[in-house]
């Protein structure tokens, strides 16, 4: 029996009691007594509904960082021919159930990704609110009208793409919806406007949702060399930086 069915049991019993009492008088009480019995059952239903509402309100997402991930490298196709090999790097988020507490899926998630130089000065041209999510986003022109990102409770982690580079390349680039050219339906990840000009920089990721309340995540990224993958590290929020 579902929880929703259980909620309506008192009302159903009250109705049955009232009808049977009038029709057959098997409870040997008058109509006023049946009405009082109905009120008692209705009060029981209200109590159950309140408990259910409290349970629903107490269920919230619990988003935790689940490390960083390099997507399987793949070829960029140009004019039907495989060209550069792309490496996309993600920060992973998991909706983890805390001990002894209920948990819920997030509502639709809106992400704000802000890039900073080593002096914590905002890089406006690189910052964006158009992230690419692993196995969710796809090219912008292929997304349905109801496209949204939901981090489900106790399910697989979801990855937000931070940067991309050509395999064994020396430059790092921001990867987001701006990496696509919708008019030509092409992927152009190595645009000069998306190139990150410094070797060390910081990224702040903010996840916003109707039922989500979490602090921004700060990440330090170091571009080490062509032969090594970038270095990612979660850091404490710097003082005085919004």
FIKOLZA-1660 file (N, C-alpha, C; in steps of 0.1 Angstrom, whole numbers, plus 5000, padded with zeros to 4 digits):
% residues 242
   i   px   py   pz ch aa at
   1 5008 4988 5000  A  X  N
   1 5000 5000 5000  A  X CA
   1 5009 5012 5000  A  X  C
   2 5006 5022 4991  A  X  N
   2 5014 5034 4990  A  X CA
   2 5011 5043 5001  A  X  C
   3 5021 5053 5003  A  X  N
   3 5019 5063 5014  A  X CA
   3 5007 5072 5011  A  X  C
   4 5005 5075 4998  A  X  N
   4 4994 5083 4995  A  X CA
   4 4981 5077 4998  A  X  C
   5 4980 5064 4996  A  X  N
   5 4967 5056 5000  A  X CA
   5 4965 5056 5015  A  X  C
   6 4976 5055 5022  A  X  N
   6 4975 5054 5037  A  X CA
   6 4969 5068 5042  A  X  C
   7 4973 5079 5036  A  X  N
   7 4968 5092 5040  A  X CA
   7 4953 5093 5040  A  X  C
   8 4947 5087 5030  A  X  N
   8 4932 5088 5028  A  X CA
   8 4924 5077 5036  A  X  C
   9 4931 5068 5043  A  X  N
   9 4923 5058 5050  A  X CA
   9 4914 5064 5060  A  X  C
  10 4918 5074 5069  A  X  N
  10 4908 5079 5078  A  X CA
  10 4896 5085 5072  A  X  C
  11 4897 5092 5061  A  X  N
  11 4885 5098 5054  A  X CA
  11 4876 5087 5049  A  X  C
  12 4882 5077 5043  A  X  N
  12 4874 5065 5037  A  X CA
  12 4867 5059 5048  A  X  C
  13 4873 5056 5060  A  X  N
  13 4867 5049 5071  A  X CA
  13 4855 5058 5077  A  X  C
  14 4858 5071 5077  A  X  N
  14 4848 5080 5082  A  X CA
  14 4835 5080 5073  A  X  C
  15 4837 5080 5060  A  X  N
  15 4826 5080 5051  A  X CA
  15 4818 5067 5052  A  X  C
  16 4826 5056 5053  A  X  N
  16 4819 5043 5054  A  X CA
  16 4811 5042 5067  A  X  C
  17 4817 5047 5078  A  X  N
  17 4811 5047 5091  A  X CA
  17 4798 5055 5091  A  X  C
  18 4798 5066 5085  A  X  N
  18 4786 5075 5084  A  X CA
  18 4775 5069 5076  A  X  C
  19 4778 5063 5065  A  X  N
  19 4768 5057 5056  A  X CA
  19 4762 5045 5063  A  X  C
  20 4771 5036 5068  A  X  N
  20 4766 5024 5074  A  X CA
  20 4757 5027 5086  A  X  C
  21 4761 5037 5094  A  X  N
  21 4753 5041 5106  A  X CA
  21 4739 5045 5102  A  X  C
  22 4738 5053 5092  A  X  N
  22 4725 5058 5088  A  X CA
  22 4717 5046 5082  A  X  C
  23 4723 5038 5074  A  X  N
  23 4715 5028 5066  A  X CA
  23 4711 5016 5075  A  X  C
  24 4720 5012 5084  A  X  N
  24 4717 5000 5091  A  X CA
  24 4717 5002 5106  A  X  C
  25 4722 5013 5111  A  X  N
  25 4722 5016 5125  A  X CA
  25 4730 5005 5133  A  X  C
  26 4741 5000 5127  A  X  N
  26 4748 4989 5134  A  X CA
  26 4756 4994 5145  A  X  C
  27 4759 5007 5145  A  X  N
  27 4767 5012 5156  A  X CA
  27 4759 5017 5168  A  X  C
  28 4745 5016 5166  A  X  N
  28 4736 5020 5176  A  X CA
  28 4739 5034 5182  A  X  C
  29 4742 5043 5173  A  X  N
  29 4744 5057 5178  A  X CA
  29 4736 5066 5168  A  X  C
  30 4733 5078 5172  A  X  N
  30 4725 5087 5163  A  X CA
  30 4734 5093 5153  A  X  C
  31 4728 5101 5144  A  X  N
  31 4735 5108 5133  A  X CA
  31 4746 5118 5139  A  X  C
  32 4742 5124 5150  A  X  N
  32 4752 5133 5157  A  X CA
  32 4764 5126 5161  A  X  C
  33 4762 5114 5166  A  X  N
  33 4774 5106 5170  A  X CA
  33 4782 5102 5158  A  X  C
  34 4776 5099 5147  A  X  N
  34 4783 5095 5135  A  X CA
  34 4791 5107 5130  A  X  C
  35 4785 5119 5131  A  X  N
  35 4792 5131 5127  A  X CA
  35 4805 5134 5135  A  X  C
  36 4803 5131 5148  A  X  N
  36 4815 5133 5157  A  X CA
  36 4826 5123 5154  A  X  C
  37 4822 5111 5150  A  X  N
  37 4831 5101 5146  A  X CA
  37 4838 5105 5134  A  X  C
  38 4831 5111 5124  A  X  N
  38 4837 5116 5112  A  X CA
  38 4847 5126 5115  A  X  C
  39 4844 5135 5124  A  X  N
  39 4853 5146 5128  A  X CA
  39 4866 5140 5133  A  X  C
  40 4865 5130 5141  A  X  N
  40 4877 5123 5147  A  X CA
  40 4886 5118 5136  A  X  C
  41 4879 5111 5127  A  X  N
  41 4887 5105 5116  A  X CA
  41 4894 5116 5107  A  X  C
  42 4886 5127 5105  A  X  N
  42 4892 5138 5097  A  X CA
  42 4904 5145 5105  A  X  C
  43 4903 5146 5118  A  X  N
  43 4914 5151 5125  A  X CA
  43 4926 5142 5124  A  X  C
  44 4924 5129 5124  A  X  N
  44 4935 5119 5122  A  X CA
  44 4941 5121 5109  A  X  C
  45 4933 5124 5098  A  X  N
  45 4939 5126 5085  A  X CA
  45 4947 5138 5085  A  X  C
  46 4943 5149 5091  A  X  N
  46 4950 5162 5092  A  X CA
  46 4964 5159 5098  A  X  C
  47 4964 5151 5109  A  X  N
  47 4976 5148 5116  A  X CA
  47 4986 5141 5107  A  X  C
  48 4981 5131 5099  A  X  N
  48 4989 5123 5090  A  X CA
  48 4994 5132 5079  A  X  C
  49 4986 5141 5074  A  X  N
  49 4990 5150 5063  A  X CA
  49 5001 5159 5068  A  X  C
  50 5000 5164 5080  A  X  N
  50 5010 5173 5086  A  X CA
  50 5023 5166 5087  A  X  C
  51 5023 5153 5092  A  X  N
  51 5035 5145 5093  A  X CA
  51 5041 5143 5079  A  X  C
  52 5033 5140 5069  A  X  N
  52 5038 5138 5056  A  X CA
  52 5044 5151 5050  A  X  C
  53 5038 5163 5053  A  X  N
  53 5044 5176 5048  A  X CA
  53 5057 5178 5055  A  X  C
  54 5058 5175 5068  A  X  N
  54 5071 5177 5075  A  X CA
  54 5082 5169 5069  A  X  C
  55 5078 5156 5065  A  X  N
  55 5088 5147 5059  A  X CA
  55 5093 5152 5046  A  X  C
  56 5083 5158 5038  A  X  N
  56 5086 5163 5024  A  X CA
  56 5095 5175 5026  A  X  C
  57 5092 5184 5035  A  X  N
  57 5100 5196 5037  A  X CA
  57 5114 5193 5042  A  X  C
  58 5116 5182 5049  A  X  N
  58 5129 5179 5055  A  X CA
  58 5138 5172 5045  A  X  C
  59 5132 5168 5033  A  X  N
  59 5140 5161 5023  A  X CA
  59 5146 5172 5014  A  X  C
  60 5159 5173 5015  A  X  N
  60 5167 5182 5007  A  X CA
  60 5179 5175 5000  A  X  C
  61 5184 5181 4989  A  X  N
  61 5196 5175 4983  A  X CA
  61 5208 5178 4992  A  X  C
  62 5217 5169 4991  A  X  N
  62 5230 5170 4998  A  X CA
  62 5241 5168 4988  A  X  C
  63 5245 5179 4981  A  X  N
  63 5255 5179 4970  A  X CA
  63 5269 5179 4976  A  X  C
  64 5277 5170 4972  A  X  N
  64 5291 5169 4976  A  X CA
  64 5300 5168 4963  A  X  C
  65 5312 5173 4964  A  X  N
  65 5321 5172 4953  A  X CA
  65 5327 5157 4953  A  X  C
  66 5326 5151 4941  A  X  N
  66 5331 5137 4940  A  X CA
  66 5343 5136 4932  A  X  C
  67 5352 5146 4933  A  X  N
  67 5365 5146 4926  A  X CA
  67 5364 5152 4912  A  X  C
  68 5374 5149 4904  A  X  N
  68 5376 5155 4891  A  X CA
  68 5377 5143 4881  A  X  C
  69 5373 5145 4869  A  X  N
  69 5373 5134 4859  A  X CA
  69 5377 5139 4845  A  X  C
  70 5386 5131 4839  A  X  N
  70 5389 5133 4825  A  X CA
  70 5380 5124 4817  A  X  C
  71 5372 5130 4808  A  X  N
  71 5364 5122 4799  A  X CA
  71 5373 5115 4789  A  X  C
  72 5368 5104 4784  A  X  N
  72 5375 5096 4775  A  X CA
  72 5379 5105 4763  A  X  C
  73 5391 5107 4760  A  X  N
  73 5395 5116 4748  A  X CA
  73 5389 5112 4735  A  X  C
  74 5385 5121 4727  A  X  N
  74 5379 5118 4714  A  X CA
  74 5384 5128 4703  A  X  C
  75 5382 5123 4691  A  X  N
  75 5386 5132 4680  A  X CA
  75 5376 5143 4677  A  X  C
  76 5381 5154 4674  A  X  N
  76 5373 5165 4668  A  X CA
  76 5372 5162 4653  A  X  C
  77 5359 5161 4648  A  X  N
  77 5357 5158 4634  A  X CA
  77 5356 5171 4626  A  X  C
  78 5364 5173 4616  A  X  N
  78 5363 5184 4607  A  X CA
  78 5362 5179 4592  A  X  C
  79 5351 5183 4586  A  X  N
  79 5348 5179 4572  A  X CA
  79 5348 5164 4571  A  X  C
  80 5343 5157 4581  A  X  N
  80 5342 5143 4581  A  X CA
  80 5355 5136 4584  A  X  C
  81 5365 5143 4588  A  X  N
  81 5379 5137 4590  A  X CA
  81 5383 5139 4605  A  X  C
  82 5387 5129 4612  A  X  N
  82 5392 5130 4625  A  X CA
  82 5404 5139 4626  A  X  C
  83 5404 5149 4635  A  X  N
  83 5415 5159 4636  A  X CA
  83 5421 5158 4650  A  X  C
  84 5421 5169 4657  A  X  N
  84 5426 5170 4670  A  X CA
  84 5419 5161 4680  A  X  C
  85 5427 5156 4690  A  X  N
  85 5421 5148 4701  A  X CA
  85 5418 5157 4713  A  X  C
  86 5405 5157 4717  A  X  N
  86 5401 5166 4728  A  X CA
  86 5402 5158 4741  A  X  C
  87 5406 5166 4752  A  X  N
  87 5405 5161 4766  A  X CA
  87 5397 5171 4773  A  X  C
  88 5385 5167 4778  A  X  N
  88 5376 5176 4786  A  X CA
  88 5377 5171 4800  A  X  C
  89 5378 5181 4809  A  X  N
  89 5380 5179 4824  A  X CA
  89 5368 5184 4831  A  X  C
  90 5363 5176 4841  A  X  N
  90 5350 5179 4848  A  X CA
  90 5352 5179 4863  A  X  C
  91 5344 5187 4870  A  X  N
  91 5342 5185 4884  A  X CA
  91 5330 5177 4886  A  X  C
  92 5330 5167 4895  A  X  N
  92 5319 5158 4896  A  X CA
  92 5311 5161 4909  A  X  C
  93 5298 5161 4908  A  X  N
  93 5289 5164 4919  A  X CA
  93 5280 5152 4922  A  X  C
  94 5280 5147 4935  A  X  N
  94 5271 5136 4939  A  X CA
  94 5261 5141 4949  A  X  C
  95 5249 5136 4948  A  X  N
  95 5238 5139 4957  A  X CA
  95 5238 5128 4967  A  X  C
  96 5246 5129 4978  A  X  N
  96 5248 5118 4987  A  X CA
  96 5239 5119 4999  A  X  C
  97 5233 5107 5003  A  X  N
  97 5224 5107 5015  A  X CA
  97 5232 5107 5027  A  X  C
  98 5230 5118 5036  A  X  N
  98 5237 5118 5049  A  X CA
  98 5231 5108 5058  A  X  C
  99 5239 5103 5068  A  X  N
  99 5234 5093 5077  A  X CA
  99 5221 5098 5085  A  X  C
 100 5211 5089 5085  A  X  N
 100 5199 5092 5093  A  X CA
 100 5190 5104 5088  A  X  C
 101 5193 5108 5076  A  X  N
 101 5185 5120 5071  A  X CA
 101 5179 5116 5057  A  X  C
 102 5167 5121 5054  A  X  N
 102 5161 5119 5041  A  X CA
 102 5168 5127 5030  A  X  C
 103 5166 5124 5018  A  X  N
 103 5173 5131 5007  A  X CA
 103 5163 5133 4995  A  X  C
 104 5166 5143 4987  A  X  N
 104 5157 5145 4975  A  X CA
 104 5165 5148 4963  A  X  C
 105 5159 5146 4951  A  X  N
 105 5166 5151 4939  A  X CA
 105 5166 5167 4939  A  X  C
 106 5176 5173 4933  A  X  N
 106 5175 5187 4931  A  X CA
 106 5164 5191 4921  A  X  C
 107 5159 5203 4922  A  X  N
 107 5152 5209 4912  A  X CA
 107 5162 5212 4900  A  X  C
 108 5157 5218 4890  A  X  N
 108 5166 5222 4879  A  X CA
 108 5178 5230 4884  A  X  C
 109 5190 5226 4880  A  X  N
 109 5202 5233 4885  A  X CA
 109 5207 5244 4875  A  X  C
 110 5210 5255 4881  A  X  N
 110 5216 5266 4873  A  X CA
 110 5230 5268 4879  A  X  C
 111 5240 5267 4870  A  X  N
 111 5254 5268 4874  A  X CA
 111 5260 5282 4870  A  X  C
 112 5268 5288 4879  A  X  N
 112 5275 5300 4876  A  X CA
 112 5290 5296 4877  A  X  C
 113 5298 5298 4867  A  X  N
 113 5312 5294 4867  A  X CA
 113 5320 5307 4865  A  X  C
 114 5328 5310 4875  A  X  N
 114 5336 5323 4875  A  X CA
 114 5350 5320 4875  A  X  C
 115 5358 5325 4866  A  X  N
 115 5372 5323 4865  A  X CA
 115 5380 5335 4871  A  X  C
 116 5391 5332 4878  A  X  N
 116 5399 5343 4884  A  X CA
 116 5414 5340 4880  A  X  C
 117 5421 5351 4879  A  X  N
 117 5436 5349 4878  A  X CA
 117 5442 5346 4891  A  X  C
 118 5455 5345 4891  A  X  N
 118 5462 5342 4904  A  X CA
 118 5461 5352 4915  A  X  C
 119 5457 5364 4911  A  X  N
 119 5455 5375 4920  A  X CA
 119 5440 5377 4924  A  X  C
 120 5432 5367 4921  A  X  N
 120 5418 5366 4924  A  X CA
 120 5410 5378 4917  A  X  C
 121 5415 5382 4906  A  X  N
 121 5407 5392 4897  A  X CA
 121 5399 5384 4887  A  X  C
 122 5386 5388 4886  A  X  N
 122 5377 5381 4878  A  X CA
 122 5381 5382 4863  A  X  C
 123 5380 5371 4856  A  X  N
 123 5382 5370 4842  A  X CA
 123 5369 5370 4835  A  X  C
 124 5363 5382 4833  A  X  N
 124 5349 5383 4828  A  X CA
 124 5347 5376 4815  A  X  C
 125 5357 5376 4806  A  X  N
 125 5355 5371 4792  A  X CA
 125 5354 5355 4793  A  X  C
 126 5360 5349 4804  A  X  N
 126 5360 5335 4805  A  X CA
 126 5349 5330 4814  A  X  C
 127 5343 5338 4822  A  X  N
 127 5333 5334 4831  A  X CA
 127 5320 5332 4824  A  X  C
 128 5311 5323 4829  A  X  N
 128 5299 5321 4821  A  X CA
 128 5288 5314 4830  A  X  C
 129 5276 5313 4825  A  X  N
 129 5265 5306 4831  A  X CA
 129 5259 5296 4821  A  X  C
 130 5268 5291 4813  A  X  N
 130 5263 5281 4802  A  X CA
 130 5272 5269 4802  A  X  C
 131 5272 5261 4813  A  X  N
 131 5281 5250 4815  A  X CA
 131 5277 5238 4806  A  X  C
 132 5286 5230 4803  A  X  N
 132 5284 5217 4796  A  X CA
 132 5285 5206 4807  A  X  C
 133 5274 5198 4807  A  X  N
 133 5273 5187 4817  A  X CA
 133 5275 5174 4810  A  X  C
 134 5284 5165 4816  A  X  N
 134 5287 5152 4811  A  X CA
 134 5275 5143 4809  A  X  C
 135 5274 5138 4797  A  X  N
 135 5263 5129 4793  A  X CA
 135 5249 5135 4794  A  X  C
 136 5248 5148 4796  A  X  N
 136 5235 5154 4797  A  X CA
 136 5233 5165 4787  A  X  C
 137 5243 5174 4785  A  X  N
 137 5241 5186 4777  A  X CA
 137 5240 5182 4762  A  X  C
 138 5251 5177 4756  A  X  N
 138 5251 5175 4741  A  X CA
 138 5251 5189 4735  A  X  C
 139 5252 5189 4722  A  X  N
 139 5252 5202 4714  A  X CA
 139 5240 5210 4717  A  X  C
 140 5241 5223 4718  A  X  N
 140 5229 5231 4722  A  X CA
 140 5217 5229 4712  A  X  C
 141 5220 5227 4699  A  X  N
 141 5208 5226 4690  A  X CA
 141 5201 5212 4691  A  X  C
 142 5207 5203 4698  A  X  N
 142 5200 5190 4700  A  X CA
 142 5192 5189 4713  A  X  C
 143 5192 5199 4721  A  X  N
 143 5186 5198 4734  A  X CA
 143 5171 5200 4733  A  X  C
 144 5163 5193 4740  A  X  N
 144 5148 5195 4740  A  X CA
 144 5144 5208 4746  A  X  C
 145 5132 5213 4744  A  X  N
 145 5127 5225 4750  A  X CA
 145 5127 5224 4765  A  X  C
 146 5125 5213 4771  A  X  N
 146 5124 5211 4785  A  X CA
 146 5138 5207 4791  A  X  C
 147 5148 5210 4784  A  X  N
 147 5162 5206 4789  A  X CA
 147 5165 5212 4803  A  X  C
 148 5169 5204 4812  A  X  N
 148 5174 5208 4825  A  X CA
 148 5183 5198 4831  A  X  C
 149 5191 5202 4841  A  X  N
 149 5200 5194 4848  A  X CA
 149 5195 5191 4862  A  X  C
 150 5193 5179 4865  A  X  N
 150 5188 5175 4879  A  X CA
 150 5198 5165 4884  A  X  C
 151 5203 5167 4896  A  X  N
 151 5212 5158 4903  A  X CA
 151 5204 5149 4912  A  X  C
 152 5203 5137 4908  A  X  N
 152 5193 5128 4915  A  X CA
 152 5199 5122 4928  A  X  C
 153 5190 5119 4937  A  X  N
 153 5195 5114 4950  A  X CA
 153 5201 5101 4949  A  X  C
 154 5212 5099 4956  A  X  N
 154 5219 5086 4957  A  X CA
 154 5220 5079 4943  A  X  C
 155 5223 5087 4933  A  X  N
 155 5225 5082 4919  A  X CA
 155 5239 5085 4915  A  X  C
 156 5242 5083 4902  A  X  N
 156 5255 5085 4897  A  X CA
 156 5259 5100 4898  A  X  C
 157 5272 5103 4899  A  X  N
 157 5275 5117 4900  A  X CA
 157 5274 5124 4886  A  X  C
 158 5271 5137 4886  A  X  N
 158 5270 5145 4874  A  X CA
 158 5282 5154 4873  A  X  C
 159 5288 5155 4860  A  X  N
 159 5300 5163 4858  A  X CA
 159 5298 5176 4851  A  X  C
 160 5304 5186 4856  A  X  N
 160 5303 5200 4850  A  X CA
 160 5317 5202 4844  A  X  C
 161 5317 5205 4831  A  X  N
 161 5330 5207 4824  A  X CA
 161 5336 5220 4827  A  X  C
 162 5349 5220 4831  A  X  N
 162 5356 5232 4835  A  X CA
 162 5365 5236 4823  A  X  C
 163 5373 5227 4818  A  X  N
 163 5383 5231 4808  A  X CA
 163 5385 5220 4798  A  X  C
 164 5391 5224 4786  A  X  N
 164 5394 5214 4776  A  X CA
 164 5408 5218 4771  A  X  C
 165 5415 5208 4765  A  X  N
 165 5427 5210 4758  A  X CA
 165 5429 5200 4747  A  X  C
 166 5437 5203 4738  A  X  N
 166 5441 5193 4728  A  X CA
 166 5451 5184 4735  A  X  C
 167 5449 5171 4732  A  X  N
 167 5457 5161 4739  A  X CA
 167 5472 5164 4737  A  X  C
 168 5479 5165 4749  A  X  N
 168 5493 5169 4749  A  X CA
 168 5495 5183 4744  A  X  C
 169 5485 5191 4744  A  X  N
 169 5487 5205 4740  A  X CA
 169 5491 5214 4752  A  X  C
 170 5496 5225 4749  A  X  N
 170 5502 5234 4760  A  X CA
 170 5491 5244 4765  A  X  C
 171 5480 5246 4758  A  X  N
 171 5470 5256 4761  A  X CA
 171 5458 5250 4767  A  X  C
 172 5452 5257 4777  A  X  N
 172 5439 5252 4782  A  X CA
 172 5428 5262 4778  A  X  C
 173 5416 5257 4776  A  X  N
 173 5405 5266 4772  A  X CA
 173 5393 5263 4780  A  X  C
 174 5385 5273 4782  A  X  N
 174 5372 5271 4789  A  X CA
 174 5363 5263 4779  A  X  C
 175 5355 5254 4785  A  X  N
 175 5346 5247 4777  A  X CA
 175 5332 5249 4782  A  X  C
 176 5323 5254 4773  A  X  N
 176 5309 5257 4777  A  X CA
 176 5301 5258 4764  A  X  C
 177 5289 5263 4765  A  X  N
 177 5281 5265 4753  A  X CA
 177 5287 5274 4742  A  X  C
 178 5296 5283 4747  A  X  N
 178 5303 5292 4737  A  X CA
 178 5313 5284 4729  A  X  C
 179 5316 5272 4733  A  X  N
 179 5325 5263 4725  A  X CA
 179 5318 5258 4712  A  X  C
 180 5305 5260 4711  A  X  N
 180 5298 5255 4699  A  X CA
 180 5294 5268 4691  A  X  C
 181 5293 5265 4678  A  X  N
 181 5289 5276 4668  A  X CA
 181 5275 5271 4663  A  X  C
 182 5264 5276 4669  A  X  N
 182 5251 5271 4665  A  X CA
 182 5247 5273 4651  A  X  C
 183 5251 5285 4645  A  X  N
 183 5248 5288 4631  A  X CA
 183 5253 5277 4622  A  X  C
 184 5265 5272 4625  A  X  N
 184 5271 5262 4616  A  X CA
 184 5270 5248 4622  A  X  C
 185 5265 5247 4634  A  X  N
 185 5263 5234 4641  A  X CA
 185 5277 5227 4642  A  X  C
 186 5286 5234 4646  A  X  N
 186 5300 5228 4648  A  X CA
 186 5305 5231 4662  A  X  C
 187 5315 5223 4665  A  X  N
 187 5322 5224 4678  A  X CA
 187 5336 5230 4675  A  X  C
 188 5338 5242 4681  A  X  N
 188 5351 5249 4680  A  X CA
 188 5357 5252 4694  A  X  C
 189 5363 5242 4700  A  X  N
 189 5367 5243 4714  A  X CA
 189 5379 5252 4716  A  X  C
 190 5387 5255 4705  A  X  N
 190 5400 5262 4707  A  X CA
 190 5399 5276 4702  A  X  C
 191 5388 5283 4705  A  X  N
 191 5387 5297 4701  A  X CA
 191 5396 5305 4710  A  X  C
 192 5402 5315 4703  A  X  N
 192 5411 5324 4711  A  X CA
 192 5404 5331 4722  A  X  C
 193 5391 5334 4721  A  X  N
 193 5384 5341 4732  A  X CA
 193 5382 5332 4744  A  X  C
 194 5384 5319 4742  A  X  N
 194 5382 5309 4754  A  X CA
 194 5395 5304 4759  A  X  C
 195 5406 5309 4754  A  X  N
 195 5419 5305 4758  A  X CA
 195 5422 5311 4772  A  X  C
 196 5427 5303 4781  A  X  N
 196 5431 5307 4795  A  X CA
 196 5446 5311 4794  A  X  C
 197 5449 5324 4796  A  X  N
 197 5462 5329 4793  A  X CA
 197 5473 5327 4804  A  X  C
 198 5469 5322 4815  A  X  N
 198 5479 5320 4826  A  X CA
 198 5480 5305 4830  A  X  C
 199 5491 5302 4836  A  X  N
 199 5493 5288 4840  A  X CA
 199 5486 5284 4853  A  X  C
 200 5484 5293 4862  A  X  N
 200 5477 5291 4874  A  X CA
 200 5465 5300 4875  A  X  C
 201 5454 5294 4879  A  X  N
 201 5442 5302 4880  A  X CA
 201 5432 5295 4889  A  X  C
 202 5421 5302 4892  A  X  N
 202 5411 5297 4901  A  X CA
 202 5397 5297 4894  A  X  C
 203 5388 5288 4898  A  X  N
 203 5375 5288 4893  A  X CA
 203 5365 5286 4905  A  X  C
 204 5355 5294 4905  A  X  N
 204 5344 5293 4915  A  X CA
 204 5332 5288 4908  A  X  C
 205 5326 5277 4914  A  X  N
 205 5314 5271 4908  A  X CA
 205 5303 5272 4918  A  X  C
 206 5292 5278 4914  A  X  N
 206 5280 5280 4922  A  X CA
 206 5269 5272 4916  A  X  C
 207 5262 5264 4924  A  X  N
 207 5251 5256 4919  A  X CA
 207 5238 5262 4926  A  X  C
 208 5229 5266 4918  A  X  N
 208 5216 5272 4923  A  X CA
 208 5205 5264 4919  A  X  C
 209 5195 5262 4928  A  X  N
 209 5183 5254 4926  A  X CA
 209 5173 5258 4936  A  X  C
 210 5160 5256 4932  A  X  N
 210 5149 5260 4941  A  X CA
 210 5150 5253 4955  A  X  C
 211 5155 5241 4955  A  X  N
 211 5156 5234 4968  A  X CA
 211 5170 5231 4973  A  X  C
 212 5180 5239 4967  A  X  N
 212 5194 5236 4970  A  X CA
 212 5200 5249 4977  A  X  C
 213 5207 5246 4988  A  X  N
 213 5214 5257 4995  A  X CA
 213 5228 5252 4998  A  X  C
 214 5238 5256 4990  A  X  N
 214 5251 5252 4992  A  X CA
 214 5261 5263 4989  A  X  C
 215 5273 5262 4996  A  X  N
 215 5283 5272 4994  A  X CA
 215 5290 5270 4981  A  X  C
 216 5296 5281 4975  A  X  N
 216 5303 5279 4963  A  X CA
 216 5315 5270 4964  A  X  C
 217 5319 5264 4954  A  X  N
 217 5331 5255 4954  A  X CA
 217 5342 5262 4947  A  X  C
 218 5354 5263 4954  A  X  N
 218 5366 5270 4948  A  X CA
 218 5376 5259 4944  A  X  C
 219 5381 5261 4932  A  X  N
 219 5391 5252 4926  A  X CA
 219 5403 5259 4921  A  X  C
 220 5414 5253 4925  A  X  N
 220 5427 5258 4919  A  X CA
 220 5431 5249 4908  A  X  C
 221 5435 5255 4896  A  X  N
 221 5439 5247 4884  A  X CA
 221 5453 5252 4880  A  X  C
 222 5461 5242 4877  A  X  N
 222 5475 5245 4873  A  X CA
 222 5478 5238 4860  A  X  C
 223 5481 5246 4850  A  X  N
 223 5485 5240 4837  A  X CA
 223 5500 5237 4838  A  X  C
 224 5503 5224 4839  A  X  N
 224 5517 5219 4842  A  X CA
 224 5526 5218 4830  A  X  C
 225 5522 5210 4820  A  X  N
 225 5530 5209 4808  A  X CA
 225 5522 5200 4798  A  X  C
 226 5527 5199 4786  A  X  N
 226 5521 5192 4776  A  X CA
 226 5520 5177 4779  A  X  C
 227 5530 5172 4786  A  X  N
 227 5530 5158 4789  A  X CA
 227 5523 5154 4802  A  X  C
 228 5518 5164 4810  A  X  N
 228 5511 5161 4822  A  X CA
 228 5497 5167 4822  A  X  C
 229 5488 5160 4828  A  X  N
 229 5474 5165 4829  A  X CA
 229 5474 5178 4839  A  X  C
 230 5465 5187 4837  A  X  N
 230 5463 5198 4846  A  X CA
 230 5461 5193 4860  A  X  C
 231 5465 5201 4870  A  X  N
 231 5464 5198 4884  A  X CA
 231 5452 5205 4889  A  X  C
 232 5443 5197 4896  A  X  N
 232 5430 5203 4902  A  X CA
 232 5431 5201 4917  A  X  C
 233 5426 5211 4924  A  X  N
 233 5426 5210 4938  A  X CA
 233 5414 5219 4944  A  X  C
 234 5406 5213 4953  A  X  N
 234 5396 5221 4960  A  X CA
 234 5403 5229 4971  A  X  C
 235 5400 5242 4971  A  X  N
 235 5406 5251 4981  A  X CA
 235 5396 5258 4990  A  X  C
 236 5400 5263 5001  A  X  N
 236 5391 5271 5009  A  X CA
 236 5388 5285 5002  A  X  C
 237 5376 5290 5004  A  X  N
 237 5372 5303 4998  A  X CA
 237 5382 5314 5003  A  X  C
 238 5387 5321 4993  A  X  N
 238 5396 5332 4998  A  X CA
 238 5388 5343 5005  A  X  C
 239 5395 5349 5015  A  X  N
 239 5388 5360 5023  A  X CA
 239 5386 5372 5014  A  X  C
 240 5374 5378 5016  A  X  N
 240 5371 5390 5009  A  X CA
 240 5367 5389 4995  A  X  C
 241 5366 5377 4990  A  X  N
 241 5362 5375 4976  A  X CA
 241 5348 5369 4976  A  X  C
 242 5339 5376 4968  A  X  N
 242 5325 5372 4968  A  X CA
 242 5323 5359 4960  A  X  C
% end
